[in-house]
Amino acid sequence: LGDLGAHTIDLANFLVGDAVGGIDRVSGQLTTFVDERPVYDDEGEIEEYRDVTVDDAYDAQVAYESGATGSFEASRVAEGHKNDHTIAVHGSKGSLRFSLERLNELEVLREGNRGYETVLVTEESDPYVDRWWPPGHVIGWEHTFVHENYEFLSAVAEGRSFEPSFEEGYEVQRALAAVERADERGEWVAVE
């Protein structure tokens, strides 16, 4: 759950947390589809099988302090999804969809429109785009890690705070622990 769910919950908190508050309670299910996996020797032959100690998939429903709701899911075995990480935010005046497989695009549905429009998000105002390519050229997955490391090291060197903070990471861990408890109990549980 930790490696599958932490990023999704953190991203949701970053995007909507100020508007909807923290996660108040959760319901969830953890699933392991493959009970053991092969361990290969230096010649590529199966040496042994070991028990799997992590989840292959999870899904969770959350209720925020404001009454807003959310759904999260992740899977290691969803054929055709590669390393996709998609987030959708739906509101009364529109919706947004973003996928890491389409890193430079944001799908926007504005109030009154009948369908989504795709917006290229590599504008001149982007704080990093001018360090790589002219506007309109895509920034890739690896660039995000360069930016993240730059910001972290700059914060350390300058003695300023960095986000996500330890406190934000702790809030994510509290939500993940609640999903585990919800799975064990088969019911909604409070985030403690």
LOLOVEX-799340 format. One record per residue (C-alpha): residue number from 1; residue in three letters; chain; x, y, z. Coordinates in pm, whole numbers, plus 50000, padded with zeros to 5 digits. Layout:
BEGIN
+-----+---------+--------+-------+-------+-------+
| num | residuo | cadena |     x |     y |     z |
+-----+---------+--------+-------+-------+-------+
| NUM |     ALA |      A |     X |     Y |     Z |
...
+-----+---------+--------+-------+-------+-------+
//
This chain:
BEGIN
+-----+---------+--------+-------+-------+-------+
| num | residuo | cadena |     x |     y |     z |
+-----+---------+--------+-------+-------+-------+
|   1 |     LEU |      A | 50000 | 50000 | 50000 |
|   2 |     GLY |      A | 50273 | 50246 | 50094 |
|   3 |     ASP |      A | 50447 | 50261 | 49760 |
|   4 |     LEU |      A | 50123 | 50239 | 49563 |
|   5 |     GLY |      A | 49908 | 50476 | 49766 |
|   6 |     ALA |      A | 50142 | 50734 | 49917 |
|   7 |     HIS |      A | 50193 | 50937 | 49600 |
|   8 |     THR |      A | 49825 | 50941 | 49509 |
|   9 |     ILE |      A | 49706 | 51049 | 49852 |
|  10 |     ASP |      A | 49981 | 51312 | 49876 |
|  11 |     LEU |      A | 49890 | 51452 | 49533 |
|  12 |     ALA |      A | 49521 | 51468 | 49624 |
|  13 |     ASN |      A | 49604 | 51646 | 49951 |
|  14 |     PHE |      A | 49820 | 51895 | 49760 |
|  15 |     LEU |      A | 49553 | 51965 | 49497 |
|  16 |     VAL |      A | 49236 | 51982 | 49707 |
|  17 |     GLY |      A | 49341 | 51973 | 50072 |
|  18 |     ASP |      A | 49305 | 52348 | 50127 |
|  19 |     ALA |      A | 48951 | 52338 | 49989 |
|  20 |     VAL |      A | 48822 | 52017 | 50148 |
|  21 |     GLY |      A | 49037 | 51969 | 50458 |
|  22 |     GLY |      A | 49215 | 51655 | 50565 |
|  23 |     ILE |      A | 49099 | 51298 | 50518 |
|  24 |     ASP |      A | 48862 | 51222 | 50805 |
|  25 |     ARG |      A | 48774 | 50854 | 50748 |
|  26 |     VAL |      A | 48842 | 50578 | 50497 |
|  27 |     SER |      A | 48722 | 50245 | 50367 |
|  28 |     GLY |      A | 48963 | 50028 | 50175 |
|  29 |     GLN |      A | 49071 | 49693 | 50039 |
|  30 |     LEU |      A | 49421 | 49555 | 49987 |
|  31 |     THR |      A | 49476 | 49262 | 49750 |
|  32 |     THR |      A | 49770 | 49036 | 49671 |
|  33 |     PHE |      A | 49706 | 48845 | 49348 |
|  34 |     VAL |      A | 50047 | 48679 | 49323 |
|  35 |     ASP |      A | 50143 | 48498 | 49646 |
|  36 |     GLU |      A | 50501 | 48418 | 49548 |
|  37 |     ARG |      A | 50747 | 48541 | 49289 |
|  38 |     PRO |      A | 51055 | 48382 | 49135 |
|  39 |     VAL |      A | 51409 | 48483 | 49228 |
|  40 |     TYR |      A | 51654 | 48445 | 48939 |
|  41 |     ASP |      A | 52019 | 48345 | 48953 |
|  42 |     ASP |      A | 52301 | 48513 | 48758 |
|  43 |     GLU |      A | 52222 | 48303 | 48451 |
|  44 |     GLY |      A | 51856 | 48401 | 48440 |
|  45 |     GLU |      A | 51729 | 48070 | 48574 |
|  46 |     ILE |      A | 51474 | 48051 | 48854 |
|  47 |     GLU |      A | 51667 | 47983 | 49173 |
|  48 |     GLU |      A | 51376 | 47982 | 49418 |
|  49 |     TYR |      A | 51035 | 48127 | 49491 |
|  50 |     ARG |      A | 50975 | 48374 | 49773 |
|  51 |     ASP |      A | 50656 | 48480 | 49944 |
|  52 |     VAL |      A | 50519 | 48818 | 49840 |
|  53 |     THR |      A | 50487 | 49058 | 50132 |
|  54 |     VAL |      A | 50339 | 49360 | 49952 |
|  55 |     ASP |      A | 50001 | 49434 | 49800 |
|  56 |     ASP |      A | 49944 | 49406 | 49425 |
|  57 |     ALA |      A | 49648 | 49643 | 49434 |
|  58 |     TYR |      A | 49448 | 49865 | 49662 |
|  59 |     ASP |      A | 49135 | 50071 | 49645 |
|  60 |     ALA |      A | 49003 | 50316 | 49901 |
|  61 |     GLN |      A | 48715 | 50553 | 49947 |
|  62 |     VAL |      A | 48777 | 50862 | 50159 |
|  63 |     ALA |      A | 48561 | 51120 | 50330 |
|  64 |     TYR |      A | 48719 | 51460 | 50386 |
|  65 |     GLU |      A | 48654 | 51693 | 50679 |
|  66 |     SER |      A | 48433 | 51912 | 50456 |
|  67 |     GLY |      A | 48212 | 51621 | 50347 |
|  68 |     ALA |      A | 48378 | 51590 | 50005 |
|  69 |     THR |      A | 48455 | 51235 | 49896 |
|  70 |     GLY |      A | 48729 | 51071 | 49696 |
|  71 |     SER |      A | 48827 | 50735 | 49548 |
|  72 |     PHE |      A | 49178 | 50601 | 49508 |
|  73 |     GLU |      A | 49305 | 50289 | 49338 |
|  74 |     ALA |      A | 49638 | 50151 | 49226 |
|  75 |     SER |      A | 49754 | 49821 | 49083 |
|  76 |     ARG |      A | 50077 | 49654 | 48981 |
|  77 |     VAL |      A | 49887 | 49413 | 48757 |
|  78 |     ALA |      A | 49658 | 49639 | 48551 |
|  79 |     GLU |      A | 49756 | 49532 | 48200 |
|  80 |     GLY |      A | 49798 | 49817 | 47954 |
|  81 |     HIS |      A | 49851 | 50091 | 48210 |
|  82 |     LYS |      A | 50232 | 50081 | 48222 |
|  83 |     ASN |      A | 50326 | 50323 | 48503 |
|  84 |     ASP |      A | 50022 | 50546 | 48469 |
|  85 |     HIS |      A | 49918 | 50772 | 48753 |
|  86 |     THR |      A | 49596 | 50955 | 48673 |
|  87 |     ILE |      A | 49410 | 51196 | 48895 |
|  88 |     ALA |      A | 49068 | 51345 | 48829 |
|  89 |     VAL |      A | 48905 | 51623 | 49030 |
|  90 |     HIS |      A | 48532 | 51677 | 48976 |
|  91 |     GLY |      A | 48344 | 51979 | 49106 |
|  92 |     SER |      A | 48016 | 52157 | 49053 |
|  93 |     LYS |      A | 48171 | 52398 | 48800 |
|  94 |     GLY |      A | 48399 | 52166 | 48608 |
|  95 |     SER |      A | 48651 | 51885 | 48617 |
|  96 |     LEU |      A | 49023 | 51828 | 48565 |
|  97 |     ARG |      A | 49210 | 51514 | 48457 |
|  98 |     PHE |      A | 49584 | 51464 | 48458 |
|  99 |     SER |      A | 49794 | 51158 | 48370 |
| 100 |     LEU |      A | 50167 | 51107 | 48415 |
| 101 |     GLU |      A | 50164 | 50928 | 48079 |
| 102 |     ARG |      A | 50062 | 51265 | 47926 |
| 103 |     LEU |      A | 50284 | 51476 | 48152 |
| 104 |     ASN |      A | 50253 | 51802 | 47960 |
| 105 |     GLU |      A | 49875 | 51800 | 47914 |
| 106 |     LEU |      A | 49581 | 51879 | 48137 |
| 107 |     GLU |      A | 49226 | 51789 | 48042 |
| 108 |     VAL |      A | 48982 | 52061 | 48147 |
| 109 |     LEU |      A | 48603 | 52050 | 48149 |
| 110 |     ARG |      A | 48460 | 52395 | 48214 |
| 111 |     GLU |      A | 48107 | 52462 | 48334 |
| 112 |     GLY |      A | 47867 | 52462 | 48040 |
| 113 |     ASN |      A | 48099 | 52272 | 47803 |
| 114 |     ARG |      A | 47999 | 51930 | 47675 |
| 115 |     GLY |      A | 48344 | 51779 | 47668 |
| 116 |     TYR |      A | 48700 | 51808 | 47788 |
| 117 |     GLU |      A | 48959 | 52026 | 47617 |
| 118 |     THR |      A | 49327 | 51939 | 47628 |
| 119 |     VAL |      A | 49552 | 52219 | 47747 |
| 120 |     LEU |      A | 49929 | 52208 | 47688 |
| 121 |     VAL |      A | 50081 | 52310 | 48020 |
| 122 |     THR |      A | 50433 | 52402 | 47909 |
| 123 |     GLU |      A | 50379 | 52777 | 47898 |
| 124 |     GLU |      A | 50648 | 53045 | 47922 |
| 125 |     SER |      A | 50528 | 53119 | 48277 |
| 126 |     ASP |      A | 50622 | 52768 | 48396 |
| 127 |     PRO |      A | 50903 | 52809 | 48651 |
| 128 |     TYR |      A | 51115 | 52535 | 48491 |
| 129 |     VAL |      A | 51041 | 52526 | 48119 |
| 130 |     ASP |      A | 51298 | 52793 | 48030 |
| 131 |     ARG |      A | 51571 | 52577 | 48180 |
| 132 |     TRP |      A | 51511 | 52306 | 47922 |
| 133 |     TRP |      A | 51339 | 52377 | 47592 |
| 134 |     PRO |      A | 51143 | 52650 | 47417 |
| 135 |     PRO |      A | 50771 | 52669 | 47515 |
| 136 |     GLY |      A | 50562 | 52400 | 47349 |
| 137 |     HIS |      A | 50830 | 52132 | 47377 |
| 138 |     VAL |      A | 50759 | 51864 | 47632 |
| 139 |     ILE |      A | 50926 | 51817 | 47966 |
| 140 |     GLY |      A | 50973 | 51451 | 48055 |
| 141 |     TRP |      A | 50948 | 51231 | 48361 |
| 142 |     GLU |      A | 51320 | 51259 | 48438 |
| 143 |     HIS |      A | 51304 | 51641 | 48440 |
| 144 |     THR |      A | 51061 | 51633 | 48733 |
| 145 |     PHE |      A | 51321 | 51454 | 48946 |
| 146 |     VAL |      A | 51589 | 51704 | 48850 |
| 147 |     HIS |      A | 51355 | 51987 | 48958 |
| 148 |     GLU |      A | 51259 | 51810 | 49281 |
| 149 |     ASN |      A | 51621 | 51749 | 49378 |
| 150 |     TYR |      A | 51718 | 52105 | 49286 |
| 151 |     GLU |      A | 51441 | 52250 | 49505 |
| 152 |     PHE |      A | 51525 | 52020 | 49797 |
| 153 |     LEU |      A | 51899 | 52091 | 49787 |
| 154 |     SER |      A | 51837 | 52465 | 49744 |
| 155 |     ALA |      A | 51607 | 52464 | 50049 |
| 156 |     VAL |      A | 51871 | 52283 | 50257 |
| 157 |     ALA |      A | 52149 | 52517 | 50140 |
| 158 |     GLU |      A | 51939 | 52827 | 50208 |
| 159 |     GLY |      A | 51792 | 52703 | 50537 |
| 160 |     ARG |      A | 51432 | 52732 | 50420 |
| 161 |     SER |      A | 51143 | 52490 | 50440 |
| 162 |     PHE |      A | 51072 | 52238 | 50166 |
| 163 |     GLU |      A | 50744 | 52089 | 50052 |
| 164 |     PRO |      A | 50624 | 51828 | 50093 |
| 165 |     SER |      A | 50712 | 51865 | 50459 |
| 166 |     PHE |      A | 50758 | 51594 | 50718 |
| 167 |     GLU |      A | 50415 | 51686 | 50857 |
| 168 |     GLU |      A | 50253 | 51635 | 50515 |
| 169 |     GLY |      A | 50424 | 51296 | 50485 |
| 170 |     TYR |      A | 50299 | 51206 | 50831 |
| 171 |     GLU |      A | 49940 | 51292 | 50729 |
| 172 |     VAL |      A | 49973 | 51062 | 50428 |
| 173 |     GLN |      A | 50103 | 50782 | 50652 |
| 174 |     ARG |      A | 49808 | 50829 | 50888 |
| 175 |     ALA |      A | 49569 | 50787 | 50593 |
| 176 |     LEU |      A | 49757 | 50477 | 50469 |
| 177 |     ALA |      A | 49746 | 50321 | 50816 |
| 178 |     ALA |      A | 49371 | 50386 | 50825 |
| 179 |     VAL |      A | 49328 | 50208 | 50488 |
| 180 |     GLU |      A | 49512 | 49907 | 50632 |
| 181 |     ARG |      A | 49285 | 49906 | 50940 |
| 182 |     ALA |      A | 48977 | 49943 | 50719 |
| 183 |     ASP |      A | 49088 | 49642 | 50514 |
| 184 |     GLU |      A | 49147 | 49433 | 50827 |
| 185 |     ARG |      A | 48810 | 49525 | 50978 |
| 186 |     GLY |      A | 48605 | 49538 | 50659 |
| 187 |     GLU |      A | 48453 | 49874 | 50752 |
| 188 |     TRP |      A | 48498 | 50250 | 50749 |
| 189 |     VAL |      A | 48754 | 50373 | 51004 |
| 190 |     ALA |      A | 48863 | 50714 | 51129 |
| 191 |     VAL |      A | 49205 | 50850 | 51040 |
| 192 |     GLU |      A | 49393 | 50862 | 51371 |
+-----+---------+--------+-------+-------+-------+
//
